[in-house]
Amino acid sequence: MNASPQIITLPKHLDERGNLSFFENGSQLPFEIKRVHWIYDVPGGETRGGLAYKNTEEFIVAMSGSFDVTVDNGHTINKFSLNRSYMGLYIPKGTWRSIDNFSTNSVAVIAASTHYNPADAIRNYNEFKRFASLDPTDDAISDKEYFAEKTQLKNSVYDCTIVELDRHHSQRKGDISVIENGETVPFSVRRIYYLYDVPGGVERGGHAHKSLYQLVMAVSGSFTVTLNDGVVKRSFTLNRPYQGLLVKPGIWRDLSDFSSGSVCLVLASQKYDPDDYIRNYNDFLEFRKKTV
């Protein structure tokens, strides 16, 4: 039986310091994340998408603002309005989709089950209708191997750098930035979480990870990330959707100075593992002594 497009309600952790939602492989998503991209700065009245994928599944979330997603499986057309950060739309392969009615400052984050392959995309609607009338196989496109993930425990704050992401600019339709596993960052994305509704003056983070890699981005608004390796502190201001901060394992991090309407998007190399966290600063210093 073919899957159907459907709204998936994501976990929402309420906190007076700001809320957190996430989705990860094998839990909220019925596929493995291989690619993540986000659409932003879309002028009013413009439509993005207007395509289908033969073998790619997608999951779309409105990280900021709102927009509508119209889906067509070749037989039935439905429209979904996305306007909550804790709800996303699952789109099966072989489904035509288009995105419109973007509100001011809206950000659409899209996770996909394959690396981008132009041959997998159907951009002509009549071609899609012909494809939908066939009985396509379930064979997925061959995908690239994940990069081997090597945990480096001797990282310093100077090993954590700003990554300039591809920015596909369209003055008429808005911008897209893309992350692909094994291409843009030295890890495979297995979990995505994001902070939003953070009150002014509140700090988040305040922990380190033993083996987790992260890419931290301000997909809306701005905030400051302060990194600490137990000896040196280094601060970064994130305020562009096409820039991310690569945080390597063994680094303490704090988030502060959240602007109004800011959304902090984090791509992580592992699913949630409480044993990988170091939440006490003195324990972090001990950890650094043992590994450095």
N, C-alpha and C positions, 0 to 999 in steps of 0.2 A: 504494500500500500504506500502510495506517495504521501510524503509529509505535507502539511498545510502551513501557510503563514500563520503565525500566532504571536500574541503578546505574551511575553514572559516577565513575571514580576520578580525583580531582583531583591536580594537582601538589602535592608536599609537599617543601618545602625544609627539610631538617634543619639546625639550628643550635644550638650550645650555649647561645646567648642566647635560645632559644625558637624554635618552628617557625612556618612561614608556608605557607598554602595560598591559592589564588585560583581564580576562574573569570571568564571575560570573553566578550563577544559574539563569536560566530563561531569560537571556539576550543573550549572545553569545552562551551559551550552551543549548541544548534542554533537559537537565536532571539536577538533583540535585547531586552535588558533595558529594560522600560518602568516597572516598579514593583517595589519591594522592601518586604517587611514581615517582622516577626519576632514570634513568640509566646513569652511568658515568664511566670513566676510561675503556672504552671498547677497547680492543686491535684491531689493524687494521685487517680487513678481517673476523672478527667474526660477527655472526648473533644472534640477540636476538628476543624473541617472538616465532613464530612458534606455534600459538595457536588460539583458538576462544573461545568466551564466549557465553553461551546459553542465558543469560539474562542481560549481562552487556554491557553498552555503554561506549565508551572511547573517549578521546580527547587528541591528542598528539601534543606537541609543541617542536621545536628545540630551547631551551633556549640559547644554545651556539653551534657553529660549525654546522654540517650538517649530515644528514643521509637519507636513503630511506626507505619508508614503502610500502610493497607489500600487497595488500588486495585482498581477494577472497571470493565472496559470494556464491560459489558453482556453479556459471554459468559464471561469468566474473572475470578476473584477471586484476588489475590495479596497477600501481606503482606511488607513489607520492614522490617527492623529497622535503624534508623540510629543509630549510636553512635560514629562516627569523623568528625572534622572534615575529613578529606581525602576523604570519599566523599559523594556526593549522589544523590538520586533524581530522574530526569527523568520528568515526568508529561505525556503528550500531551493536547491538547485533547479534549474529549468523554470524559473519564475521571472516574468518581466516586472521590473520595478522602476518607479520614478519618484523623485522627492521634490516637493514644491511648498509654497506658502511659508517660506522661511521668515521667522520673526527677526527683529533687530538683534544682533549679537548672538544669533543661534549657532550652535556647534553640533554637527552630526558626526558621531564616532561610529565607524563600521569595522567590525571584526570579520575576517573571511577565513575559509577553511583551506584555501590554496594560495600559493604564490601567484602573482599576476601573470597571466598568460593571454596575450591578445587573441589567440585562437579559441580561447574558451568563451569569449564574450560575443554575444549576439546584439548588435546595435540597430538593426533594421527590424521594425515591428512585423512586417510581412514575413521576413525570414524566421522570426520567432514563432509566428503562427504555424508555419510549415513544420518547424522543429517540434512544437507542442503536439502536433497531430501524429508524430512518430512515436515509437516505443524505444526511447534511448536506453542504452545500457547503464548500469550502475558503476561502470569503471571510472574511477577518478583519474584526473590528469596526473601524470608522473610528477612528483614534486622533488625539490632539491633536498639533499641531506641536511639535517640540522647541523649547525656548527658543534663541534665537541665543546662541552662546557667545562672549563677548568676553573675551579675555585682558587682564587689567589688571596690568601689571608694576610699578605704583607703589604697591602695597599696603603697608600697615604692619600691625603686630600688632594695632592697634585696628580694622582692617577684618575681622579674624577673630573671629567671634562664636559664642556658644552658640545653637544652634537648638533650640527646644522642639518636639518632634515630637508629633503626635497620639497620644494614649494612650487606646485603647478598652478600658475596664476592665470586667471581669466578675469579681465576687467568687467566683463558682462555677467559672468556666472559665479564668481567667487573663487576661492582657493581650496586646494587639497594638499595635504601632507601625508606621507606614506612611511610605514615601517614594515619591513619584511624580515622574517626570521633568517638569520645567517647572512644578511645583507647589510643592514644599517647599523645594527648593534651586535655585540659579541655574545648574544644569548638568544634563546628561543622563548617567545612570549607564551606563558602558560596561565597567567592570571592578569586581569585588568581591574583596578579599583580606582575610585575617584572621590575626592572630597569637595563638598559644596555647602552652601548656606553657612559658611564660617563667619561668625560675628567678628566685628572689628576688634583688634587688640588681643585676639586669642592666638595661642600657639598650638601647633599639632606636631606629631612625630615624636621626638624625644626617645629614640631607640636606635639600635643597630641590628644588623643581620650577620650571621656567621657565614653564610654561603650564597645569599640571594643577591642577584644583580637587579638593578632598577633603572628605568628611564623615567625621569620626573618632568612633567610639562605643564605649563599654564595654558590650557586651551581657551581660557577666558580670563580676563582680568590679569592680576599680577600677585606675586608673593615672593618671599625671600627664603632660600634654602641655605642653612648654615651647616657645614660639614666639619667634623672633628675626628682626627685620628688618634686622639689621646695626647698629642703634642702640639699640633697646629690646628687652628680653626681657619676656615675659608668660607666666605659667603657669596652666593650667586642670586641675582635678581632675575626671576623668570617672568617674562611679559609678552612673549611671542609664541603663537601656536606652532611655529616651524622651528623652534629651538627646544632641545631637551637636555637635561642634565643627567649624564651617566654616573650613577652611584654604584661603586663596586663593594663587594663584601667587606665586612670588618670596619665600616665607617659609621660613626654616630651622626645622625642627622636631625635637625630641627626645622620646622616650617613656621614662618611668621609673616607679619605685615600683609595679610590678605586684604586685597582691595574689595570693594563692593562688587558682588556678582562673580567673583573669581571661582574657577573650577580647576582643581589640581588633578591631572590625569597621571596615573602611574602604571607603567607596563613592567611586569615582574617575571623573573625567570622560573619561579616555582609556584606551585599551589600553596595555599595558606598552611603553614607549619609552625605551631606555637613554639616548638623546640628550637627553631632557627632564630627566634627573637632574643635580643639582649635588651631588657627594659630598665635595668638599674645601671647607672653610670659607673659606679665602683666595680660592678661585675664586668662592665665593658673594659675598664682599664686592666683588670686581671686577665681578661681574654686577650687583650693586645700584648701583654707581657709574655703570654704563653705562645703566641703565634708570630711575633715579630723577632 
